[in-house]
Amino acid sequence: MTYAFEAKFEGLVQDSKCPTAFCDWIGKQKLLNIESFGSAAASESLLKTEVTDVAKSEGVELANLGESSTVATLWRACRLSLLEGGGAHT
């Protein structure tokens, strides 16, 4: 099944260079916009256990530290956008 990311979120996903398998996984989780992905973990320290480790347990392979860091890059970009008011639905 194909999931459509919100346009601004799609741009952040592309900029972060997350692996395709992780992008597919966030779509399946219905984390389709900045607000939903940015809220998936309450803090960067929880990102690993609440997002990255869950994705890995469901078969997403992050081949190296560089690929794992793309998840944090995307999460930080979403959080920053939310703080700036750019991710909330109007």
N, C-alpha and C positions, 0 to 999 in steps of 0.2 A: 504494500500500500504506500502511496506517495503522500507526503505531508507538505503543506505549503507554509513556509516560514513567512512571518510578517516582513515586509520589505526592508525596514531598517535593521532588523535582526539578521536577515539574510546577509546584509553587507558586513555586519560584525563577524558572522560565522566565516565568511570568505576571508576577511582581513586576518582572522586569528589562525587560519590555515589548519583547522581541526581535521583529523583524518576522516575520510568518507564514512567509515564504519561508526565513528562517534556521532557524526551528523545524522546518520540514519537512526541511531539509537535515540538521540534527543527528539527526533520527529516521532518515533514510536511512543515516547514518553509524553508526547503532546506538550513539549517545551518549545512552543512555536513562536515565542516573542521575547523581547528583552526582559519584560517583567517576570515571566514565568521562569526563564533560565536564571536570571539574576536572583530570584527568590528560592531557587532549588537548594541552596546552602546558605545558612545564616551568616557564615563568616568564611574567610579563605581557609582558616584552619580546619573547618568542617567539610570543605569542598572535596577533599580526597575520600573521606568515608561516606559522604552523602551523595556524591555524584560519580566521581571517577571509579571508586571501588565497586559501586553498584553496576556501572556500565561494564566493567571488566568481568564481574560475576555473571553477567548476561551475555558474555561472548565477545565483547568489544576488545580488540587487541590494540594496545598502545605500545608500539614496538620499542620505544626508548624514552628517555627523559624528555627529549625534545618534543615528542608527540604528546606526552603527558602535560607538558607545560602549555600547550596550546589550549587545553581545557581551562586552565587558570587564566590565561590571557583573555579568552572569551568571557569568562565569568567576571573578571575585573572590568572589562569594557562595558558589560551590561550594568554592573553596579554603578559605574561612573555615569553612564547614560541616565540611569534612574535618579541619581543625585542631582543631575543637571536638568531633570524634568523631561528628558527626551524619550523615555520608554513607556511612560504611563499612557493608557488609552484615554482618548478624549471623547 
